[in-house]
Amino acid sequence: MAYMMVLVAVAPLRAEAAHRSEMVSSLLFGELVELMDQSGDFYQVKCLYDQYEGWCQKTQLLAISNDLVANQSNDLAAEFANLLEVNGTDMQIPIGASLGLFSHKKLTIGKFEFTYKGVVAKPNPILFAPDYIKHIAMQYLHAPYLWGGRSVFGIDCSGFTQQVFRFFAKHLPRDAYQQAVLGEVVGFLQEAQCGDLAFFDNAEGRITHVGMMLDAQTIVHASGRVRIDSIDNMGIISSDTGERTHQLRILKRY
């Protein structure tokens, strides 16, 4: 198998090998992918973290050895924006970017020399407590909604929950309906705790949205932007308009 690392801060993952094609997800700096195919200026790849497949521009990826893949850590960039030196020039990478191939904040691959200048987060389930959950979630607050996004520069609802949970070594799949299959059901909204996920459906009963509970009355979620709203047994109530925006389907704990 051939593996590659994302070379840019955020790389679009597209449905087809064309710049005009829909962005189905995105890849953050340092994430690893498996090479599946190629067409023109694009590689078809599979993200090793969540198995999502799509097409990525060739120049945004860097070939790596199988040995590096086998020995990677789960370290992440810890702050909203983080300084990285690439061959002596500055680059900013977002919170949640992968540092799994770095050793003592350094990485050399072929002609590329990387030096990480920021704070390193070491994901651990023991850290899954309200104060730190809120600390991570609030760094995404007001990030713009972007279909397929997974970074503070643009993020969708399931990308937000996936990335927050990644800081606690809690692995979530990419899409809301996939996330809803996991975890244990919380029977009543009044029993909700910080870090529980709430899922919402459409008129056909299909899961279309997810957000993270801050407490039994409050939810943070990506809708237009990453925002904090009220929630009751029926669903989300917009703090801006007072209108109900999403219909609650189920609560899960992980």
ChimeraX attribute file (.defattr): number of C-alpha atoms within 10 A of each C-alpha:
attribute: neighborCount
match mode: 1-to-1
recipient: residues
	/A:1	7
	/A:2	12
	/A:3	21
	/A:4	23
	/A:5	24
	/A:6	23
	/A:7	21
	/A:8	17
	/A:9	20
	/A:10	23
	/A:11	21
	/A:12	21
	/A:13	28
	/A:14	23
	/A:15	18
	/A:16	18
	/A:17	20
	/A:18	15
	/A:19	16
	/A:20	9
	/A:21	12
	/A:22	16
	/A:23	20
	/A:24	17
	/A:25	25
	/A:26	22
	/A:27	28
	/A:28	23
	/A:29	23
	/A:30	25
	/A:31	22
	/A:32	27
	/A:33	27
	/A:34	19
	/A:35	18
	/A:36	15
	/A:37	11
	/A:38	15
	/A:39	13
	/A:40	9
	/A:41	13
	/A:42	21
	/A:43	23
	/A:44	22
	/A:45	23
	/A:46	22
	/A:47	21
	/A:48	14
	/A:49	15
	/A:50	14
	/A:51	13
	/A:52	18
	/A:53	20
	/A:54	23
	/A:55	28
	/A:56	28
	/A:57	20
	/A:58	17
	/A:59	12
	/A:60	19
	/A:61	22
	/A:62	18
	/A:63	17
	/A:64	17
	/A:65	13
	/A:66	12
	/A:67	8
	/A:68	14
	/A:69	17
	/A:70	9
	/A:71	9
	/A:72	15
	/A:73	16
	/A:74	15
	/A:75	21
	/A:76	21
	/A:77	26
	/A:78	21
	/A:79	18
	/A:80	17
	/A:81	19
	/A:82	19
	/A:83	17
	/A:84	20
	/A:85	15
	/A:86	16
	/A:87	12
	/A:88	11
	/A:89	9
	/A:90	14
	/A:91	15
	/A:92	17
	/A:93	24
	/A:94	22
	/A:95	28
	/A:96	28
	/A:97	25
	/A:98	26
	/A:99	23
	/A:100	20
	/A:101	23
	/A:102	18
	/A:103	13
	/A:104	7
	/A:105	16
	/A:106	15
	/A:107	16
	/A:108	14
	/A:109	14
	/A:110	8
	/A:111	6
	/A:112	12
	/A:113	13
	/A:114	19
	/A:115	20
	/A:116	23
	/A:117	15
	/A:118	16
	/A:119	14
	/A:120	18
	/A:121	18
	/A:122	17
	/A:123	19
	/A:124	14
	/A:125	12
	/A:126	8
	/A:127	14
	/A:128	18
	/A:129	13
	/A:130	13
	/A:131	11
	/A:132	13
	/A:133	19
	/A:134	18
	/A:135	11
	/A:136	20
	/A:137	20
	/A:138	17
	/A:139	17
	/A:140	25
	/A:141	16
	/A:142	18
	/A:143	21
	/A:144	20
	/A:145	23
	/A:146	21
	/A:147	17
	/A:148	23
	/A:149	26
	/A:150	29
	/A:151	27
	/A:152	23
	/A:153	18
	/A:154	22
	/A:155	27
	/A:156	29
	/A:157	28
	/A:158	28
	/A:159	26
	/A:160	28
	/A:161	27
	/A:162	21
	/A:163	23
	/A:164	26
	/A:165	22
	/A:166	21
	/A:167	26
	/A:168	20
	/A:169	17
	/A:170	15
	/A:171	16
	/A:172	23
	/A:173	19
	/A:174	22
	/A:175	22
	/A:176	24
	/A:177	18
	/A:178	12
	/A:179	20
	/A:180	24
	/A:181	11
	/A:182	13
	/A:183	14
	/A:184	12
	/A:185	15
	/A:186	17
	/A:187	11
	/A:188	11
	/A:189	19
	/A:190	12
	/A:191	11
	/A:192	21
	/A:193	20
	/A:194	19
	/A:195	25
	/A:196	22
	/A:197	27
	/A:198	27
	/A:199	22
	/A:200	24
	/A:201	18
	/A:202	13
	/A:203	7
	/A:204	6
	/A:205	10
	/A:206	11
	/A:207	21
	/A:208	16
	/A:209	24
	/A:210	32
	/A:211	26
	/A:212	29
	/A:213	26
	/A:214	23
	/A:215	19
	/A:216	17
	/A:217	16
	/A:218	18
	/A:219	24
	/A:220	28
	/A:221	28
	/A:222	27
	/A:223	21
	/A:224	14
	/A:225	18
	/A:226	25
	/A:227	20
	/A:228	24
	/A:229	19
	/A:230	19
	/A:231	25
	/A:232	16
	/A:233	13
	/A:234	13
	/A:235	19
	/A:236	25
	/A:237	20
	/A:238	16
	/A:239	13
	/A:240	8
	/A:241	8
	/A:242	11
	/A:243	10
	/A:244	15
	/A:245	15
	/A:246	20
	/A:247	22
	/A:248	21
	/A:249	19
	/A:250	20
	/A:251	24
	/A:252	22
	/A:253	16
	/A:254	13
